[in-house]
Amino acid sequence: MDGRRLDCDGRVNLSVATSDQTLDSSMESERAAYAFLPQTPIKSTDAHLVEFSEAMREGKAAAQAEAAEWKRKYELEKAVKAHRHNTVTKGCSNCDKEKLEQLASQLTLETTSVDPTSCCGNHEICSRQILQDECPGTNKISHDKIAARKAPFKLSWGCNGDNNGQHKHDFVSFEKGDITTAERSNKQILLKWESPPQTVLFVTKPNSNSVHALCAEMVRWLKEHNNINIFVEPRVSKELVTEDSYFNFIQTWDNDEEMKTLHTKVDLIVTLGGDGTVLWAASLFKGPVPPVVAFSLGSLGFMTPFCILNPSELYRECLDHVLKRPFGITLRSRLQCHVIYDSAKNEVDTEEPILVLNEVTIDRGMSSYLTYLECYCDSSFVTRVQGDGLIISTTSGSTAYSLAAGGSMVHPQVPGILFTPICPHSLSFRPLILPEYVTLRVQVPINSRGQAWASFDGKGRKQLGPGDALICSISPWPVPTACLVDSTTDFLRSIHEGLHWNLRKSQSFDGPVA
């Protein structure tokens, strides 16, 4: 009965016996309870989460001000309950009743005048709503004034609530225990040079006279009008210098060791060709990749939004804009792949990890047997693949081989990994899209009848025997490609123009006869 007793007449008798010792003990217990609440600060080490972390800090600061008033009200409410709990119900003077009513009315008035933006500042966030509980009896308060405390909570990113190195970002609960997401400040990522770029790398499609001529013209213009340092591939350097000694100023690399340091020298990459040229340019960088401006001189062009109809004019406008003004970019995720051989005693192969921009494919090669693969996502078993093979694709590669095998087309900035079977011997094996933070393991079972072959962006095939495995995860180094308009507009334009997506004749309108 919450410290309250009814006499034989059914009336509530309250007698306030002031006990300073009981009140102090109650308040001390409350302070001790608050001392054990978590005080985890917001941390964010992932570069792509910085904006979200800042937004969360602003929300936390606003919420912290709210709970300060709630705590003061809560302690006052506890004091009222402490008086009631220690009351001896054997008569009650009018002054004691007036004192109790005065405390209760003060609490009620403060409840209705609380500033919703105030908070205590001692916890992650306070989501408490405390209203007084009136004593039962003939004078009951309406139900809308009686509410229980809503339990606070804290959300964090990690594996089963633990920090697993994938995401080291914590965020707090929201007001009154409701979960919302932070507003995105801008749908488009913009790149703005803090200092003018000094070095440009040209990557060109081979065996094309038109591309070679355009490359020579663009190199000459950049050097004469912008005083830009030029890097080209060894093959292109030899062709240009042989053609004209004017191009002796261009630079190149002589071995793989020098190629590994390209990202420390190059500010911008210009590709002349199609999507294959972009894939080749990305493969030159095993770590960070400079921004890529991709000119479409190929066939489809899902990743080459800049078209050149009049080379003597349009490319100058495009390059001048990219070199001197902010421009939109699309961050295209890459897959990081490790091959583990059974003979290596489960040790990672001594070769460096293989980075792919489109997809890694595991197929049966020239074998007449079905491919037999066991697939795991982190520590969870996914399925066994029996068919022609399996495609593990990035979202940028969703319009490539994965699309031909029945996978969905996905916006390149959607964080995910596509899991697409190739001609599975099953009617229910449908493609999956998995979150980007998982690690996939594809293993050839010991009892497999044949071999499997893995290819990376269509090249570098490796044989996988029974017991061998392929480990795939998202690389921390994406490929930033410049946008003509923005990432969404460029993506929709590419599937409309490249694939003629949903192109059909419109239905004729035959209206009702009047």
Disulfide bonds with the S-S distance in Angstrom:
none
